[in-house]
């Protein structure tokens, strides 16, 4: 797969990766005061397993740092990402720490 470009679309409150015409991977969020709440991540089934959701998370974390925002992972993938990437905990909202620590990822 060629290099991946993550596009931030603040008017949609989304981070997007264009995969092919009409197909996107995305991360959607809401803003609540100084918190960016990650509501969902989605990668089309045929593109899963290529690290695209992680690229979306990396982009939102970089953006949160630049804006001095804390991240509240709501969707299961975002919680899973933080569980696996302790180096990103500097942007993790304190109220989310226990959720991340106790998360058990179940593979289907």
VENDADA-V468856 format. One record per residue. RES is the residue in three letters. SS is DSSP state (hx for helix, st for strand, lp for the rest). D_CENTER is the distance of its C-alpha to the mean C-alpha in whole Angstrom. Layout:
<<RES | SS | D_CENTER> <RES | SS | D_CENTER>>
//
This chain:
<<UNK | lp | 20> <UNK | lp | 21> <UNK | lp | 18> <UNK | lp | 15> <UNK | lp | 15> <UNK | lp | 11> <UNK | st | 13> <UNK | st | 12> <UNK | st | 14> <UNK | lp | 14> <UNK | lp | 17> <UNK | lp | 15> <UNK | lp | 12> <UNK | st | 10> <UNK | st | 8> <UNK | st | 11> <UNK | st | 12> <UNK | st | 16> <UNK | st | 17> <UNK | st | 21> <UNK | lp | 22> <UNK | lp | 21> <UNK | st | 18> <UNK | st | 14> <UNK | st | 11> <UNK | st | 9> <UNK | st | 6> <UNK | st | 8> <UNK | st | 9> <UNK | st | 12> <UNK | st | 14> <UNK | st | 16> <UNK | lp | 18> <UNK | lp | 17> <UNK | st | 13> <UNK | st | 10> <UNK | st | 9> <UNK | st | 6> <UNK | st | 9> <UNK | st | 8> <UNK | st | 6> <UNK | st | 10> <UNK | lp | 11> <UNK | lp | 15> <UNK | hx | 17> <UNK | hx | 19> <UNK | hx | 16> <UNK | lp | 15> <UNK | lp | 15> <UNK | lp | 15> <UNK | lp | 12> <UNK | hx | 10> <UNK | hx | 7> <UNK | hx | 7> <UNK | hx | 8> <UNK | hx | 5> <UNK | hx | 3> <UNK | hx | 7> <UNK | hx | 8> <UNK | hx | 6> <UNK | hx | 8> <UNK | hx | 11> <UNK | hx | 11> <UNK | hx | 11> <UNK | hx | 13> <UNK | hx | 15> <UNK | hx | 16> <UNK | lp | 16> <UNK | lp | 14> <UNK | st | 13> <UNK | st | 9> <UNK | st | 10> <UNK | st | 8> <UNK | lp | 10> <UNK | lp | 9> <UNK | hx | 10> <UNK | hx | 7> <UNK | hx | 5> <UNK | hx | 9> <UNK | hx | 10> <UNK | hx | 8> <UNK | hx | 9> <UNK | hx | 12> <UNK | hx | 13> <UNK | lp | 12> <UNK | hx | 14> <UNK | hx | 15> <UNK | hx | 11> <UNK | hx | 13> <UNK | hx | 15> <UNK | hx | 12> <UNK | st | 12> <UNK | lp | 14> <UNK | hx | 17> <UNK | hx | 17> <UNK | hx | 14> <UNK | hx | 16> <UNK | hx | 18> <UNK | hx | 16> <UNK | hx | 14> <UNK | hx | 17> <UNK | hx | 19> <UNK | lp | 16> <UNK | lp | 18> <UNK | lp | 16> <UNK | lp | 18> <UNK | lp | 19> <UNK | lp | 20>>
//
